[in-house]
Amino acid sequence: EELVNAVRNISKKELRSLDALFASGRYLFEAKKFKYAGECFSRILEVSDNDNQDIRLPALMGKLESIIADEPSDDDAENSESCEHAKVLYHLIAQDLNATSYEIRADLMVRIALAKLRMGVFEIRSTVMRDARMLRKHGFM
């Protein structure tokens, strides 16, 4: 936990090293700190050249994976917003995939296929949670 906090603090500073931000984002993702991982990938998008798809698309993919992996909250509006954001990121990545180098494209193609499957599960999970809350509210559960 101490190392996670250190990585998070580093990534929150005015860090401009894309390699350090990618490494921080990946580390935080692996540590299951998905919100903070997403912040690292957002920071990459802020400080990088958006015309370089070999940087932009992996950062978008990291952000998408972070949104999908994060547990849904009890707030239906927040879940709906996350779901919509995930869809937008998915379409941005799919649209510009051919603008990347072969190595990046090969990696992203596998990851985006998995993300598409997970997005379906994410959407179903959000709907089930919302419906269960409604049933409990009306005394059916």
N, C-alpha and C positions, 0 to 999 in steps of 0.2 A: 504494500500500500504506500509505503514511503517513497519507493521508486516511481510509482505511478504519479504521485503528487509532484515529484521533482520534474518528471517529463512534462506533465501538464503545465507547470509553472514556466518551464523553458519555452513551450510552444505558445504561451500567451504573450510573451514578450515581443518586442518588435523584431522578431527573428525573420530574416530574409533568406536564409539558406534553405532552398527547396529540399535538398537531401535530408537535412535535419528535420524539417517539417514532415516529410514523407515517413522517415524513420519513427518520429514521435507518433504520428497517426497510426502507423501499423502496430507499434508497441501498445498504444492505448486500446486499439481494437482487440488485439490478442489478450489484453488484460480485462476485456469485457467492459471497458469504459467507453461505450459507444458514442455518447454525447460529446465527450471530449475528443475522441478520435475524429468525429465529424467536424469539430471546430478546427482541428489541424488541417483537414482537407479544405475547409472553407478558406482558411488563411493562405493556403497555397494558391487558390484561385484569386485571392486579393492581390498577392505580390508577384504573380507570374505574368508572363506575356500570354494573353489569351489566344494569340494566333498560333502558339506552339501546342498542337494537339497531343504531342507525346507527353506533355506535362498536364495539360488541361483535362484530358479524358481520364487518365488514371486517378486524378484528384476527384473528379466527378464520381468515378466508380467507387472510390473509398468512401465518399460522402453517402452515396446510395447504399452501399453495404452497411454503413453505420446506422442509417435510418431503419433499414429492414431488420437488422439484428437487435435494435433496441426494443425493450419490452413495451407493449402498449400501455398507456396510462388509463386511468379511470375517466378521463376527459374525452368524450366523443369528438368534440371539435378538434382537439389536439391530434387524435388518431386520424381523423379525416384529413387534416392539414398535412400530416406526415405522409399519408398514403398518396395524396395529390402531388406532394413534393417529390416523392419517390418516382411517380409516373413521369413527371417532367424530366427528372435527371435521366431516367431510363431512355426516354426519347431523344434527349440531347446526345447521349453517348451513342446510341444506335445510328443516329443521323450522321455523325461525324466520324464514325469508326474507320472508314476507308482513308481518312486523312492522316492516319497514324502510320508509324513504321511497322514493318511486318512483325517484329518481335512483340511490340506493344499490342498490335491488333490481335495476334494469336492469343495472348494472355487475356485481353479484354473480352474476346468472343466467348471464352469459357466462362468467365466471371459474369458476363451479362446474361448468358443462358441460365446460370444458377440464380441470378438475381430475379429473372422473370418468374421462375418457379416460386421463389421465396415471396415475391410480391403478391402472388395469388394467395399464398398461405397467410401473409400479413393482412390482406384485405378480408379474408374469411375470418381470421382471428378477431379482428376489430369488430366485425359484424356480430359474431357470436357473443362477444363480451357485451356489446350494446344491447342485444336481444335478451341476454341473461339478466342484465340489470333491470330491464323493463319488466320481465316476468317476475323478478323478486319484488319489484316495486308494487306490483299488482297482486302479490300474494300467491303466485303460481309456483314458486320455488321455495 
